[in-house]
């Protein structure tokens, strides 16, 4: 018998009345051994695949996968930072007025075009996240004429070409970003001709007439309001406030 003909209730077959006898004969016919073997082979071939249960991952395997994912993410981020990249800022009318230059992910330079003529006139240079030097072009001729120097992010000195002839004339020293002293050495002079002394950023003394030996002809001391209070020369000061009665 055919295997599917042995199920409960049998098989119901709808045929024309003229084919009823042939259909009954077909259903009652016994399958040959060859046909039975063929049907069994086809049943095996088309049987559903065996379901293999999934193996459950251990916590160690999960943790290992997370660590590997984090490492790969960090490597990708590091690779994207390699090289030199420049970011720009634009004014409302589309002019480029600032730029930041990064090298291997670290800020290396900051540039500005203060008068918007298309040429940089301010440069700041960075190392290890701190500014080490900045330069300004104050007459906008494309050449720096003012240089500020820093150490560990603290301002320590400034040099300025006051007459724009390419030679520094003014030399200032700073402590905690506060001006301490300003020396004038016009046009590359080997010695200071005028020195200004500051306390807490306030001018207290002016030394004038300096020579190559470091001597000054005149030393004038001032109060916090820049009124002269004493000098080493025989010069009478004009009182800026009425004398006390």
Number of C-alpha atoms within 10 A of each C-alpha: 12 15 9 9 13 10 9 7 7 9 11 7 9 9 11 8 9 8 10 13 11 12 16 11 10 11 14 12 11 12 13 11 9 9 12 15 12 12 14 12 12 11 11 10 10 8 9 8 7 6 6 6 6 6 6 6 8 9 9 9 10 10 11 11 12 12 12 11 12 11 12 12 12 12 11 11 12 12 12 11 14 13 10 13 15 13 10 13 13 11 10 7 6 8 13 18 20 18 18 16 18 19 14 14 16 16 20 21 19 20 21 21 19 17 12 14 12 12 16 22 24 22 18 19 18 19 14 10 12 15 22 18 20 20 21 22 20 19 12 17 11 13 16 21 24 20 20 19 20 18 12 12 16 16 20 19 21 21 21 22 21 17 13 18 10 14 17 22 21 21 19 18 18 19 14 11 14 16 21 20 20 22 20 23 19 18 16 14 13 10 16 25 20 20 21 19 17 16 13 11 14 16 20 20 22 21 20 18 14 18 14 11 8 10 14 17 12 15 17 17 19 16 13 11 9 12 16 18 13 15 17 10 10 7 8 8 11 8 10 8 7 6 6 4 3
